[in-house]
């Protein structure tokens, strides 16, 4: 389980430290891919396999299905934690997410998201303005 918000720097080689409390769950490796809202998604191998199975079962006849599958699958890269608990983020994914020097590593239960610190702050500021509306909508769903 991944929860919490952690601030780290990307080193000159493009490596990001994974919070120490997340590392045990990721020993067998991770998949880093395009996320939504200008972030990166990081999945453990089991979660990735479950998601990939769903993605490949989407209809090839629907353009949105093809587009989402391409976003997630073609942009994905396997990585392993190094001895210091870091993962390599390739340049194309850093560009996609606008990652500069400082990043936020956010735990979202079954995945990790990596955000540029400034983009994360803007995202949170925007969403905090409408959280009451979001909560009300979710309340209608029984959440």
Wavefront OBJ file of the C-alpha trace (Angstrom):
o trace
v 0.000 0.000 0.000
v 1.349 3.417 -0.984
v 0.137 6.533 0.816
v 1.642 9.920 1.555
v 3.403 12.794 -0.132
v 7.204 12.970 -0.289
v 9.543 15.602 -1.724
v 12.692 14.566 -3.556
v 15.106 15.835 -6.182
v 15.895 14.268 -9.546
v 19.631 13.753 -9.820
v 21.689 14.617 -12.898
v 21.236 11.076 -14.262
v 17.428 11.259 -14.054
v 16.996 9.104 -10.949
v 14.300 9.688 -8.338
v 14.389 8.233 -4.837
v 11.431 6.057 -3.917
v 10.346 6.622 -0.304
v 11.887 3.934 1.893
v 8.503 2.701 3.148
v 7.479 1.893 -0.472
v 10.597 -0.027 -1.450
v 9.772 -3.457 -0.021
v 6.700 -3.672 -2.270
v 8.765 -2.815 -5.344
v 11.783 -5.124 -5.018
v 10.884 -7.064 -8.161
v 10.822 -3.868 -10.225
v 8.499 -1.130 -11.394
v 6.862 0.169 -14.521
v 6.980 3.927 -15.091
v 4.552 5.369 -17.638
v 2.586 8.423 -18.695
v 0.094 9.390 -16.046
v -2.848 11.711 -16.227
v -2.934 15.391 -15.265
v 0.756 15.822 -16.233
v 2.309 13.324 -13.869
v 3.918 9.906 -14.156
v 2.420 6.676 -12.873
v 4.643 4.083 -11.204
v 3.264 0.572 -10.752
v 4.640 -2.519 -9.098
v 4.799 -5.504 -11.437
v 1.612 -7.166 -10.151
v -0.495 -4.014 -10.403
v 0.927 -3.320 -13.855
v 0.074 -6.822 -15.072
v -3.535 -6.398 -13.908
v -3.832 -3.002 -15.596
v -2.162 -4.175 -18.819
v -4.573 -7.109 -19.014
v -7.493 -4.662 -18.888
v -5.901 -2.347 -21.445
v -5.286 -5.073 -24.006
v -8.897 -6.196 -23.689
v -10.230 -2.775 -24.750
v -11.890 -2.555 -28.136
v -9.526 -1.845 -31.026
v -12.465 -0.352 -32.910
v -12.821 2.565 -30.475
v -10.404 5.447 -30.937
v -10.430 6.429 -27.242
v -9.514 2.869 -26.271
v -6.633 2.822 -28.741
v -5.426 6.243 -27.615
v -5.472 5.358 -23.916
v -3.740 2.033 -24.524
v -1.027 3.803 -26.509
v -0.565 6.409 -23.784
v -0.136 3.811 -21.079
v 1.566 0.911 -22.879
v 3.795 2.507 -25.520
v 5.060 5.066 -23.025
v 5.899 2.521 -20.349
v 9.392 1.599 -19.213
v 10.579 -1.089 -16.842
v 12.928 -0.057 -14.069
v 14.522 -1.575 -10.977
v 15.346 0.140 -7.733
v 19.074 0.676 -7.409
v 21.024 0.128 -4.181
v 19.939 3.578 -2.917
v 16.257 2.956 -3.715
v 16.128 5.151 -6.809
v 14.429 4.551 -10.151
v 15.529 5.923 -13.487
v 13.064 8.219 -15.241
v 13.841 8.424 -18.969
v 14.030 11.807 -20.680
v 10.823 11.351 -22.694
v 8.841 10.787 -19.486
v 10.531 13.704 -17.705
v 9.537 15.959 -20.615
v 5.968 14.643 -20.639
v 5.487 15.391 -16.925
v 7.476 18.644 -16.985
v 9.826 17.318 -14.315
v 12.573 19.754 -13.426
v 14.714 19.366 -10.305
v 12.259 19.004 -7.414
v 9.494 16.398 -7.509
v 6.684 15.076 -5.372
v 6.330 11.327 -5.001
v 2.714 10.693 -4.046
v 1.380 7.348 -2.849
v -2.105 6.521 -4.145
v -2.649 3.099 -2.590
v -1.949 0.839 -5.599
v 0.321 3.181 -7.552
v 2.779 6.005 -7.102
v 2.618 9.297 -8.952
v 5.622 11.511 -9.676
v 4.912 15.217 -10.161
v 7.027 18.283 -10.728
v 6.689 20.196 -7.442
v 5.330 23.349 -9.093
v 2.777 21.453 -11.203
v 1.676 19.521 -8.092
v 1.162 22.750 -6.156
v -0.896 24.291 -8.974
v -2.944 21.109 -9.296
v -3.669 21.011 -5.562
v -4.522 24.726 -5.482
v -6.995 24.301 -8.366
v -8.607 21.237 -6.836
v -8.831 22.722 -3.342
v -11.119 25.396 -4.787
v -13.622 22.752 -5.930
v -13.125 19.982 -3.358
v -16.538 20.671 -1.843
v -18.170 20.050 -5.230
v -16.152 16.867 -5.822
v -17.035 15.604 -2.325
v -20.704 16.274 -2.959
v -20.620 14.328 -6.232
v -18.879 11.399 -4.577
v -21.349 11.564 -1.702
v -24.109 10.908 -4.212
v -22.256 7.709 -5.134
v -22.140 6.594 -1.511
v -18.508 7.472 -0.868
l 1 2 3 4 5 6 7 8 9 10 11 12 13 14 15 16 17 18 19 20 21 22 23 24 25 26 27 28 29 30 31 32 33 34 35 36 37 38 39 40 41 42 43 44 45 46 47 48 49 50 51 52 53 54 55 56 57 58 59 60 61 62 63 64 65 66 67 68 69 70 71 72 73 74 75 76 77 78 79 80 81 82 83 84 85 86 87 88 89 90 91 92 93 94 95 96 97 98 99 100 101 102 103 104 105 106 107 108 109 110 111 112 113 114 115 116 117 118 119 120 121 122 123 124 125 126 127 128 129 130 131 132 133 134 135 136 137 138 139 140 141 142 143
